Amino acid sequence: MTGSPFYNGINVKKFILAFLVGGIFAPFSEAAIHKITVDAAIHPVTSEYIRGAIDRADKEGASLLIMTLNTPGGLDSSMREIIAKILSAKTPVAAYVGPSGARSASAGFFIGIACDLFIMAPGTNTGAAHPVGVSITGQSMEKTMEDKVTHDAAAYIKTLAEKRGRNVQMAEDAVRKSLSYTEKEALRGGLIDLIAKNEEEIIEALDGKSIRRFNGEEVVLHLKQQPVIEVPMSARQKFLRTIANPDLAYILLMIGLLGLYFEFANPGAVLPGVLGGISLLLAIFSFQILPINYVGLILILMAIVMFILEVKVHSFGALAVGGIIALLIGSMMLINSPVPELRPSLKFIIPVALGVSLIFIFLVFLVVRAHQRKVMTGKEGLLGEIGTAQTDLNPSGKVFVHGELWRAEADGFIPNGAKVKVTRVFDNLSLKVTKAN
């Protein structure tokens, strides 16, 4: 037995190493099912989250990535980033429209079609993927450009559906005719692979199932008794998703502009400038995530300039009215997105814009009234003041004005104790007075 090749030194070492790797480290390299939840519009933050989850699943050798979708759609650029990542992923990706009552519309429909598996919960719907284009002014695209965008989207969904073996005609109709499908219609038509109430049913139904990847490779799924690992958003991604809310971004912009105006109107106040600067920076950061219409942003800035000019120019309120109109129009145009969830609602914009306009006008009114008020300090503060003659003025003498005793002269005789009015202040700190009525 000593001559057996199994017992030579090299093979013994190999056996021990294989035992250690297979026995000790096996629990740490066990395959698992990864799970993510996308309950928001498709934009750069959700794109980063999904693509990061796919990278992690590939790195850790996950058996399957289940992506629970509940989305109204989103941005085309973010959608295409996600699809490109799904198609090149080493890990099979299953899109699951759930829970009941959820939807995967527009960009979410494209993502579902692109996944290795497309599953829906009872009481859900998908489709309505007709592209809605808007121009830089916030208006609908002209017919020719809209046709180009529609043809491009239709071609994209057709090639994805064909490659995944799904119903090409139904997929194209969802784009060209904005059709939406229930889970039963989608399953009957061959758009989806399965209807499942929850993840347990998905795992039960898919275990042992053979699927064809986008590159043509056949993969058999082994899912039973594998742990399901939830992959949450990072703290940074949660923060970005929060400030990507269009209503919050709009509020931050308004607070930032108000704060900076307070600071410039009252230098040294500090707190309004600090809060305004932070709010404005957060708004600008969120604008990098949201599709901003810069014409709308310029109109808002122009409105602020009009409010400030109202102080300098006597326009009898014309600049203030123009500022209110510019602020309202700019606010409605600010977020340039075809998806309602990525635009602030009119019910939110109009009260906020009117409120901000009234605040600016009130501040302008205070500034104007302060400019019209009589000066209370220096030489100018003495003009028109009423005092008392402390001596006979014939023509000079002493008067008590503004709590102080002054040398004064008058044009005529003013007796001691008479009331006097200051008409001029000389450089030698003496006053010119007249007898007060």
Secondary structure as GFF3:
##gff-version 3
##sequence-region A 1 437
A	DSSP	three_ten_helix	5	7	.	.	.	ID=ss1
A	DSSP	alpha_helix	9	19	.	.	.	ID=ss2
A	DSSP	pi_helix	20	24	.	.	.	ID=ss3
A	DSSP	three_ten_helix	26	29	.	.	.	ID=ss4
A	DSSP	beta_strand	33	38	.	.	.	ID=ss5
A	DSSP	alpha_helix	44	60	.	.	.	ID=ss6
A	DSSP	beta_strand	64	69	.	.	.	ID=ss7
A	DSSP	alpha_helix	76	87	.	.	.	ID=ss8
A	DSSP	beta_strand	93	97	.	.	.	ID=ss9
A	DSSP	beta_strand	103	105	.	.	.	ID=ss10
A	DSSP	alpha_helix	107	114	.	.	.	ID=ss11
A	DSSP	beta_strand	117	120	.	.	.	ID=ss12
A	DSSP	beta_strand	125	127	.	.	.	ID=ss13
A	DSSP	alpha_helix	143	164	.	.	.	ID=ss14
A	DSSP	alpha_helix	168	176	.	.	.	ID=ss15
A	DSSP	beta_strand	180	182	.	.	.	ID=ss16
A	DSSP	alpha_helix	183	189	.	.	.	ID=ss17
A	DSSP	beta_strand	194	195	.	.	.	ID=ss18
A	DSSP	alpha_helix	199	206	.	.	.	ID=ss19
A	DSSP	beta_strand	210	212	.	.	.	ID=ss20
A	DSSP	beta_strand	218	220	.	.	.	ID=ss21
A	DSSP	beta_strand	228	230	.	.	.	ID=ss22
A	DSSP	alpha_helix	235	243	.	.	.	ID=ss23
A	DSSP	alpha_helix	246	265	.	.	.	ID=ss24
A	DSSP	alpha_helix	271	287	.	.	.	ID=ss25
A	DSSP	alpha_helix	294	312	.	.	.	ID=ss26
A	DSSP	alpha_helix	318	333	.	.	.	ID=ss27
A	DSSP	three_ten_helix	340	342	.	.	.	ID=ss28
A	DSSP	alpha_helix	346	372	.	.	.	ID=ss29
A	DSSP	alpha_helix	378	382	.	.	.	ID=ss30
A	DSSP	beta_strand	386	389	.	.	.	ID=ss31
A	DSSP	beta_strand	396	401	.	.	.	ID=ss32
A	DSSP	beta_strand	404	410	.	.	.	ID=ss33
A	DSSP	beta_strand	419	425	.	.	.	ID=ss34
A	DSSP	beta_strand	431	435	.	.	.	ID=ss35
###
